[in-house]
Amino acid sequence: MKVGKKYPLVSVITVVLNAEELIEATVQSVTEQIYKNIELIIVDGGSSDSTLTILGRYKKYISKLVSEPDDGIYNAMNKGINIASGDWVIFMNAGDKFSSFDVISSIFNSCRGPEKIIYGDVIVNYGYFSFLKRAGDLARLWTGMKFSHQSAFIEVIYHKNNKYDESFRIAADFNFFLNAYKNQIQFKYVNIPISTVIIGGVSERNRLQTINDSRAVVHSVLHNKFYDYVYVFILI
């Protein structure tokens, strides 16, 4: 429930499939936020392990839960966007966590400006060590993502009108942000780590396909052969 314009409703969308060892920590990182104007949306791809049982322990914190087969991660994310009723949305998938209990409050306890995308830094967890990765220069966004998707809040209305292009199986988020930047949508950087992510996601496990998808995105959005040559060099 919205508690006033000063405190916008933040939709946290968690996409999950058979992640019984990861999902609880992710949900707890949401429930532990001191910012209370949050709706937690779970989009489950039809888990066959104990994921749904674990989620059942937190049903009082879950605003909406969908459990059904999907056509890939971006299809699931688009489902979450469709049912989000907040003012802002962030994706915190199974294994991801907010970097601290006051991340959301530090961003949304004050009035916002004209920005539609708010992004920050990320803590990357390799299991045996972690490090802080600073967001990069948006002017070089064409070379690839400059911040973690899990460290970006997006205005819900904008996202509902600009969903993920599911034809990009790995780089649809890159396509979304590059289009936003090209169209001069207002971004705002906040100098804090927003999320902690575990290394080994889909893009990390499929580096060549990620590069190929990224090249296709840049070609589609910017229509400049120079960038194609750069990505061929990266592939080589």
C-alpha positions in Angstrom: 0.0 0.0 0.0 1.3 3.4 -0.8 2.0 5.6 2.2 2.4 8.9 0.4 4.1 10.6 -2.6 7.2 11.3 -0.5 7.6 7.5 0.0 7.0 5.9 -3.3 6.0 2.2 -3.5 9.0 0.2 -4.6 8.3 -3.1 -6.4 11.0 -5.7 -5.9 10.6 -8.4 -8.4 12.3 -11.8 -7.8 12.5 -14.3 -10.7 13.3 -17.8 -9.6 13.4 -21.4 -10.8 14.6 -24.2 -8.5 16.7 -22.1 -6.3 16.0 -23.7 -2.9 19.6 -22.9 -1.6 19.4 -19.2 -2.6 15.9 -17.9 -2.4 15.6 -17.4 1.3 18.5 -15.1 1.6 17.1 -13.0 -1.2 13.7 -12.7 0.4 15.2 -11.9 3.8 17.2 -9.1 2.3 13.9 -7.5 1.2 12.1 -8.1 4.5 15.0 -6.6 6.4 14.8 -3.3 4.6 13.9 -0.4 7.0 12.0 1.2 4.1 8.6 -0.3 4.5 6.8 0.9 1.4 7.7 -2.2 -0.6 5.8 -4.8 -2.5 7.6 -8.1 -3.1 6.7 -9.9 -6.3 7.8 -13.5 -7.0 7.8 -14.9 -10.5 8.5 -18.6 -10.2 9.1 -20.6 -13.4 7.4 -23.7 -11.9 10.0 -24.9 -9.4 10.0 -28.6 -8.7 12.3 -28.4 -5.6 11.5 -26.9 -2.2 11.6 -23.2 -3.5 7.8 -22.8 -3.2 7.8 -24.4 0.3 10.4 -21.9 1.5 8.5 -19.0 0.0 5.5 -20.2 1.9 7.2 -19.3 5.1 7.3 -15.7 3.9 3.8 -15.4 2.4 2.9 -12.5 4.6 5.7 -10.5 3.0 4.9 -11.5 -0.6 2.4 -9.2 -2.3 2.1 -11.3 -5.5 3.3 -14.7 -6.5 3.1 -16.3 -10.0 4.2 -19.9 -10.4 4.0 -21.2 -14.0 6.4 -22.1 -16.9 7.9 -19.2 -18.7 9.7 -18.6 -22.0 13.0 -17.5 -20.5 14.2 -15.0 -17.9 13.1 -11.9 -19.7 9.6 -13.4 -20.3 9.4 -13.9 -16.5 10.7 -10.4 -15.8 8.1 -8.9 -18.2 5.4 -10.8 -16.3 6.6 -9.2 -13.1 6.5 -5.7 -14.7 3.0 -6.4 -15.9 1.7 -7.0 -12.4 3.9 -4.4 -10.6 1.8 -1.7 -8.9 4.6 0.4 -7.5 6.2 3.7 -8.5 9.7 2.1 -9.0 10.8 -1.4 -9.7 14.1 -3.3 -9.2 14.9 -6.9 -10.0 16.5 -8.9 -7.2 16.7 -12.5 -8.5 17.4 -15.6 -6.5 20.9 -15.3 -5.0 20.9 -11.5 -5.2 20.6 -9.3 -2.1 20.4 -5.7 -1.2 23.9 -4.6 0.0 22.5 -3.2 3.3 19.3 -2.9 5.2 19.0 0.8 4.5 19.7 0.9 0.7 16.1 1.7 -0.4 15.5 4.2 2.3 18.7 6.1 1.5 17.4 6.6 -2.1 13.6 7.1 -1.6 13.3 8.8 1.7 13.7 12.2 -0.1 11.9 13.7 -3.0 13.0 12.5 -6.5 13.8 14.6 -9.5 13.0 14.0 -13.2 15.1 10.8 -13.4 13.5 7.5 -14.6 16.5 5.3 -13.9 18.5 5.4 -10.7 21.6 3.2 -10.6 24.5 2.6 -8.3 27.4 0.3 -7.6 27.4 -3.5 -6.9 29.3 -5.9 -4.7 30.3 -8.9 -6.6 30.5 -12.1 -4.6 32.7 -14.9 -5.9 32.0 -17.1 -2.9 35.5 -17.0 -1.5 35.9 -13.2 -1.8 33.9 -10.2 -2.7 34.7 -6.8 -4.2 33.0 -3.5 -4.9 32.5 -2.8 -8.6 31.8 0.8 -9.4 29.4 1.8 -12.1 31.0 2.8 -15.4 30.7 5.8 -17.7 27.3 5.8 -19.5 29.0 7.5 -22.5 30.6 4.1 -23.1 27.4 2.2 -22.6 27.6 0.9 -26.2 30.5 -1.3 -25.1 28.4 -3.2 -22.6 26.6 -2.8 -19.3 28.2 -0.2 -17.1 26.2 -1.2 -13.9 24.5 -4.2 -12.5 20.9 -4.7 -13.5 20.2 -5.5 -9.8 21.6 -2.1 -8.9 19.1 -0.2 -10.9 15.7 1.2 -10.0 13.4 2.0 -12.9 10.3 4.1 -13.0 7.4 1.6 -13.3 5.4 3.6 -15.8 8.4 3.9 -18.0 9.1 0.2 -17.7 5.5 -0.8 -18.5 5.8 1.2 -21.7 9.3 -0.2 -22.5 9.5 -3.9 -21.6 12.3 -6.3 -22.4 12.7 -7.4 -26.0 12.5 -11.2 -25.5 14.2 -11.8 -28.9 17.4 -11.0 -27.1 17.8 -14.1 -24.9 20.7 -12.8 -22.8 21.2 -9.1 -23.5 17.6 -7.8 -23.3 18.5 -5.7 -20.3 21.4 -4.2 -22.2 19.0 -3.4 -25.0 16.6 -1.7 -22.6 19.2 0.5 -21.0 21.0 1.4 -24.3 17.6 2.4 -25.8 16.9 4.5 -22.8 20.2 6.3 -23.0 19.9 6.8 -26.7 16.5 8.4 -26.2 17.9 10.7 -23.6 16.0 9.3 -20.7 17.2 10.8 -17.4 19.6 8.5 -15.5 20.8 9.3 -12.0 23.9 7.8 -10.4 24.0 7.2 -6.6 27.4 6.6 -5.1 26.5 3.6 -3.0 26.5 -0.2 -3.6 22.8 -1.1 -4.1 23.1 -4.9 -4.5 25.3 -7.9 -3.8 25.3 -10.4 -6.6 26.7 -13.9 -6.9 28.9 -14.4 -9.9 27.8 -17.1 -12.4 24.6 -15.8 -13.9 23.4 -16.6 -17.4 25.5 -13.9 -19.0 28.6 -15.1 -17.2 28.1 -18.7 -18.2 27.5 -17.9 -21.8 30.2 -15.3 -22.6 30.3 -15.8 -26.3 26.5 -15.6 -26.7 26.5 -12.6 -24.4 29.0 -10.8 -26.7 27.0 -11.8 -29.8 23.7 -10.6 -28.3 25.3 -7.4 -27.2 26.7 -6.8 -30.7 23.1 -7.4 -32.1 21.7 -5.0 -29.6 24.2 -2.2 -30.5 23.6 -2.9 -34.2 19.8 -2.7 -33.7 19.9 0.5 -31.5 22.8 2.5 -33.0 22.9 1.4 -36.6 26.7 2.1 -36.9 29.0 -0.4 -38.5 32.0 0.8 -36.5 30.5 -0.8 -33.4 30.0 -4.1 -35.3 33.8 -4.1 -36.0 34.6 -3.4 -32.4 32.5 -6.4 -31.3 34.1 -8.6 -33.9 37.5 -7.7 -32.4 36.2 -8.5 -28.9 35.0 -11.9 -30.2 38.4 -12.6 -31.7 
